């Protein structure tokens, strides 16, 4: 949800998105944040996100309460997920977080950290970790 108006994270996200495209078709879809607050904002954003998830997509919700992997565990999870032949859609919520309906629809709930990360920083961390996971799977030297 939302765009990086600070300019701090967008260059890194663009770099890792470009790198990811070597391994899998990758697209960053930035959806507008709700102008509402609280539960209403989360519900509106969930509806918007779910509108971009197809019936054959596996939704991965990013939430601090989700499964926490180290980089090697993430690469193993990614390998299994890709073997299903389904597209992966990673959802990072807005300032209020992700609505329960979206988390319930998700096939996986993934935690990048138990720390609260700004969602724009979470986007960069996710892109880098996915790139790292692919390089692990390909036996490339990025992950040392």
Secondary structure, DSSP 8 states (H G I E B T S, - for coil): -----SSSSHHHHHHHHHHHTTTS----------SS-HHHHHHHHHHHHHTT--TTEEEEEEEEEEEE--HHHHHHHHHHHHHTT-EEEEE--BTTB--HHHHHH-SEEEES-SS---HHHHHHHHHHHHHHHHHHHHT-TT--
